[in-house]
Amino acid sequence: MMRFSPAAIALSLSFAMISSAGIGSRADDDIDPQSIALLQSGQEAMKTGKVEEAIDWYETALAVDPRNRAAYIAMAEAVRKQGLNGKAIRFYKEALEIDPNDQLALGGQAEAMIAKGAIEPARKNIARLKMLCRSDCGIVDKLALAATKASEKPQLQASALEIKPTVGEAPKSQPN
């Protein structure tokens, strides 16, 4: 028994150190209050139609606390207003990395994907939303309908285009 005492003491001390290190750290849901205040300033700017200013506030909020999921979602919505659906998809992805079950992020990303023409990935988000939705699921039905309509649009393919060269073309001779 004496042979194992030093090892047992060392092991118990290491467990104590590891568990006490976790006590001082913040929980994932505990967002820096300064980041929340910056997010709110951005939301106020969005209400007045100042999209660029709002984006600046959101970027600052994310710099203060990169775990601020609401700031990623707000940023995605702001860049969508600018027509930047690809960027919006990326910001929604950042929010979903923090919480994969965030219904707002899933729905927003699906909308941006549909607008960008990425119908199949949007359908995956819609299917996930259907699994997560427990009450008002009207948005899921609207997204599914939008995805269906977008997939029914005729897709223009390069082979469908008739290309007529105009530069450097020799004039056709007229028969005499």
C-alpha positions in Angstrom: 0.0 0.0 0.0 2.8 2.4 0.7 4.2 1.8 -2.7 1.1 3.3 -4.3 0.7 6.3 -2.0 2.9 8.7 -3.9 1.3 7.8 -7.2 -2.2 8.1 -5.7 -1.3 11.5 -4.2 0.1 12.7 -7.5 -2.9 11.5 -9.4 -5.4 13.1 -7.0 -3.4 16.4 -7.2 -3.6 16.4 -11.0 -7.3 15.8 -11.0 -7.7 18.6 -8.5 -5.7 20.9 -10.8 -7.7 20.0 -13.9 -11.1 20.4 -12.2 -10.1 23.8 -10.6 -8.9 25.1 -14.0 -12.4 24.6 -15.4 -14.0 26.5 -12.5 -12.4 29.8 -13.4 -13.3 29.7 -17.1 -16.6 31.0 -18.5 -19.3 28.8 -19.8 -20.0 28.7 -23.5 -23.3 30.5 -23.1 -21.8 33.3 -21.0 -21.1 35.9 -23.7 -19.0 39.0 -22.8 -21.5 41.8 -21.9 -19.5 44.3 -24.0 -20.0 42.0 -27.0 -23.8 42.0 -26.3 -23.8 45.8 -26.0 -22.0 46.1 -29.3 -24.5 43.7 -30.9 -27.4 45.8 -29.7 -25.7 48.9 -31.2 -25.6 47.1 -34.5 -29.2 46.1 -34.3 -30.1 49.8 -33.7 -28.1 50.8 -36.8 -30.0 48.1 -38.8 -33.3 49.4 -37.7 -32.4 52.9 -39.1 -31.2 51.3 -42.4 -27.5 51.8 -41.7 -26.3 48.4 -42.9 -22.6 49.3 -43.2 -22.5 50.8 -39.7 -24.3 47.7 -38.3 -21.8 45.4 -39.9 -19.0 47.4 -38.2 -20.7 47.0 -34.8 -21.2 43.3 -35.4 -17.6 42.8 -36.4 -16.5 44.6 -33.3 -18.9 42.4 -31.2 -17.3 39.3 -32.7 -13.8 40.6 -32.1 -14.7 41.1 -28.4 -16.3 37.6 -28.1 -16.1 35.2 -31.0 -18.6 32.9 -29.3 -21.4 35.5 -29.8 -23.7 33.4 -32.0 -26.3 36.1 -32.2 -23.7 38.5 -33.7 -22.9 35.9 -36.4 -26.6 35.6 -37.3 -27.0 39.4 -37.3 -24.0 39.7 -39.5 -25.3 37.1 -41.9 -28.6 39.0 -42.1 -26.8 42.3 -42.7 -24.7 40.9 -45.6 -27.8 39.3 -47.1 -29.4 42.7 -47.3 -26.4 43.6 -49.4 -27.0 40.7 -51.7 -24.0 38.7 -50.5 -25.6 35.3 -50.0 -22.2 33.5 -50.1 -20.9 35.5 -47.2 -24.2 35.1 -45.3 -23.9 31.3 -45.7 -20.4 31.5 -44.1 -21.6 33.5 -41.1 -24.6 31.2 -40.5 -22.0 28.3 -40.6 -20.0 30.0 -37.9 -23.2 30.3 -35.8 -24.0 26.7 -36.4 -20.5 25.6 -35.3 -21.3 27.2 -31.9 -24.8 25.6 -31.8 -25.6 23.1 -34.5 -29.3 23.1 -33.5 -29.9 26.9 -33.8 -33.1 27.0 -35.8 -32.7 30.7 -36.8 -29.2 30.0 -38.3 -30.4 26.8 -40.0 -33.4 28.6 -41.6 -31.4 31.7 -42.6 -28.7 29.6 -44.1 -31.2 27.6 -46.1 -32.8 30.8 -47.4 -29.3 32.1 -48.4 -28.5 28.8 -50.1 -31.8 28.9 -52.1 -31.0 32.4 -53.2 -27.6 31.3 -54.3 -28.9 28.3 -56.1 -27.6 25.6 -53.7 -30.8 23.7 -53.5 -29.6 20.3 -52.2 -27.6 21.7 -49.2 -30.7 23.9 -48.4 -32.9 20.8 -48.4 -30.5 19.2 -45.8 -31.0 22.3 -43.6 -34.7 22.1 -44.1 -34.8 18.4 -43.1 -32.8 19.2 -40.0 -35.2 22.0 -39.2 -38.1 19.6 -39.5 -36.5 17.3 -37.0 -35.9 20.2 -34.5 -39.1 22.1 -34.9 -41.6 21.4 -32.1 -44.1 24.2 -32.3 -44.6 26.9 -35.1 -43.1 25.2 -38.1 -44.5 27.5 -40.8 -41.0 28.7 -41.8 -40.0 25.1 -42.5 -42.9 24.7 -44.9 -42.1 28.1 -46.6 -38.5 27.1 -47.0 -39.4 23.7 -48.5 -41.8 25.4 -50.9 -39.1 27.9 -51.9 -36.6 25.1 -52.5 -39.1 23.2 -54.6 -39.8 26.3 -56.7 -36.1 27.1 -57.1 -35.4 23.5 -58.3 -38.2 23.7 -60.8 -36.7 26.8 -62.6 -35.2 25.8 -65.9 -31.5 25.7 -65.5 -29.5 27.3 -68.3 -26.7 25.1 -69.5 -23.9 26.0 -71.7 -25.0 23.5 -74.3 -28.4 25.3 -74.5 -26.8 28.5 -75.7 -26.3 29.2 -79.3 -23.1 31.1 -79.6 -22.8 33.4 -82.7 -19.3 34.7 -83.3 -19.3 38.4 -84.2 -15.8 39.6 -83.9 -13.4 38.5 -86.6 -16.1 36.7 -88.6 -15.6 36.9 -92.4 -18.6 38.3 -94.3 -20.6 35.8 -96.1 -20.4 36.1 -99.9 -23.6 36.6 -101.8 -24.3 34.3 -104.7 -24.2 36.0 -108.1 
